[in-house]
């Protein structure tokens, strides 16, 4: 395949700009267009208000927009056979089901976090849980900027789910303790969300045992790490068959 044509949905958002910047230094792909309610152009590609206005079919779509756009995005991809890299967070259960259904027909790359480091953290957390689970209490603390809407973060849920699957799905999640006047249960995974300032994203997994604590941490210094991961995912996905893909596919290349 020659140069891959990428469409950005949410093109005028912070992540849309970051994706465009990440692509600008590459020769294997280019941004052919963007979709955004704000159609102000800032690069050498046009930005349209909707999929209906597109004048060129892309090879792959990178989505950093809003969950509300998912239905029209999947409709366009299914009708036109376009692979999609979904990097938006905050989907509900019905939307997640729609994503998995679409992957039966088109290639879909879906991850709550596009950072290679975070996805390594997932693997480390699974290994730690297999060794420490049952003996250590597990707590997850995530910190993000004050503009983030959803809580806990999709990444925190991804980490918790990976740990829980390793432990045979025997744990349950506790999101808030202020109303609970009881001791912590062994089968809890505590989830704590902090919002403030311009924190890009920090995640700590705490394994607290008797007289010892092990903490696995990841901190993102800029949004660029997510943009670079999404572009790498798009280049990979453009050549794949229908199915669900995530960052583990890139980690094994």
PETA-V155263 format. One line per field, one symbol per residue. phi: phi as a letter, one per 20 degrees, with the letter a starting at -180 (. if undefined). psi: psi as a letter, one per 20 degrees, with the letter a starting at -180 (. if undefined). burial: # if it has 24 or more other C-alpha atoms within 12 Angstrom, else .. A space follows every 50 residues. Layout:
phi = ???
psi = ???
burial = ???
//
This chain:
phi = .ffeedddenfeeffffffgfffgeddebbeeaccafeefeccecfcdfb ffefdbefeadddcdbgfeggfffgffffdmdfcdddednfeffffffff ffffdcfcdcbfbeffffffggffffffffedgnddfdccdccbffefee bffgffffffffffffemledcedebdfeddbffefeedfccddcaldgf rcccdddddfmbcdcdcbceebfgfffffffgfffffgdeegqecbffff fdf
psi = pbppoppppkhjrghghhgghhhhjqiirqphrqpqhojppiakqqpqhr hhiqipprhqppomdqhhigghghgggghikpqpoojqrjqrhhhhhhgh ghiihqppopqipjphghhhhghhgggghhhhphhqqpqppqprrjipgq prqhgghggghggghhkkkiqqpoipihjomrqpqhjqoppppppqckpg ppppopooaojqppppqppphrihhhggghghgggghhjrrqrpqahhhh ij.
burial = ...##########.#########.....########........####.# #.....###########.##..##.###..###########...##.### .##.######################.##..###.##########..#.# ##############.##...#####...........########.....# ########......######..################.#.#######.# ...
//
